[in-house]
Amino acid sequence: MPRIAAIGECMIELSGRDGVTWRQGFAGDTLNALWYVRALSSEAVGTDYVTAFGDDPFSAEQAAFFRANGIGTAYSPVVAGKAPGLYAITLDKRGERSFTYWRSDAAARRLADDRDALAASLAGAGLVYFSGITLAILDETARATLLDLVEQARNADTAVAFDPNFRPRLWPDRQAAQTAIAAGYRAATIVLPTFDDEQALFGDAAPEETVARIREHGPGEIIVKSGGGDALVAFDMASERVSPPEAIEPVDTTGAGDSFNGGYLAARLAGRKPREAALYAHAVAGRVIRHHGALVPMDRLSDLKL
């Protein structure tokens, strides 16, 4: 069975505020997706989270959290004097969330400084997964290193999945984001964009335009998410809209898109066709938005396991 290596930043998450009390957890876009791959897949599917850790107590807690949940960390380095980033979630009455971040000096920004360690972490993976946030937290040299190694993996017949996940505050300007995210498209075989993000960054008028633009960069499998609406599934040169099986009033939309990605990739690793994988991903995301926080406990997803 394949091993999936997800690359990115694991942050300390503060959520579920009750007066002055917060619930602490760990999350991050690529980690969230990997969590759902792990929760939904056969134990024979290996999972590694590729990042960089600090040498502080919170980083030690992160590493213990991964071990306790069956997620490896491959050759992720430990960077002296660094610590994880932090974010807090606040919710409005409709369950929509906003975030406050403290991450400018996080250890994960150093995840591609050691090229040999990163290459070793990706070696032998059947699927590599990264995001626009992964690219955004790196400086230009580290970003070039990561993209080069991901492209080498793809050229060696490793599947590469990319979620552009555009977050304007992480980029110095629009042009820098467009350039880096286009490079991410070119490195990937599967792209999992969200239409609102693509519209904001590239001005796309409709999901079909997003598919056509991304196809020009080479990926043959593109799944455009539209919040709780239809996903546009494009595979080879065909495309179709796939609707969620039911309308759900969300409790908390944190991690919805990431859980869709994780469900989709888990289903594809299990041999499901793209349309069937998208239907399954909708069901997974529908379950996740009924709970608070980015990571639903794995035992609450056992009935969805592939």
HELIX and SHEET records of a PDB file:
HELIX    1   1 ASP A   29  LEU A   40  1                                  12    
HELIX    2   2 PRO A   57  ALA A   68  1                                  12    
HELIX    3   3 ALA A  107  ARG A  110  5                                   4    
HELIX    4   4 ARG A  115  LEU A  122  1                                   8    
HELIX    5   5 GLY A  132  ALA A  136  1                                   5    
HELIX    6   6 GLU A  140  ASN A  155  1                                  16    
HELIX    7   7 PRO A  168  LEU A  170  5                                   3    
HELIX    8   8 ARG A  174  ALA A  187  1                                  14    
HELIX    9   9 PHE A  195  PHE A  202  1                                   8    
HELIX   10  10 PRO A  207  ARG A  215  1                                   9    
HELIX   11  11 ALA A  256  LEU A  269  1                                  14    
HELIX   12  12 PRO A  274  VAL A  288  1                                  15    
HELIX   13  13 MET A  298  LEU A  304  5                                   7    
SHEET    1   A 8 GLY A  46  VAL A  50  0                                        
SHEET    2   A 8 ARG A   3  ILE A   7  1                                        
SHEET    3   A 8 LEU A 127  SER A 131  1                                        
SHEET    4   A 8 ALA A 159  ASP A 163  1                                        
SHEET    5   A 8 ILE A 190  VAL A 191  1                                        
SHEET    6   A 8 GLU A 221  VAL A 224  1                                        
SHEET    7   A 8 ALA A 231  PHE A 235 -1                                        
SHEET    8   A 8 ALA A 238  VAL A 242 -1                                        
SHEET    1   B 4 THR A  21  ALA A  27  0                                        
SHEET    2   B 4 MET A  11  ASP A  18 -1                                        
SHEET    3   B 4 LEU A  86  LEU A  91  1                                        
SHEET    4   B 4 ARG A  97  TRP A 102 -1                                        
END                                                                             
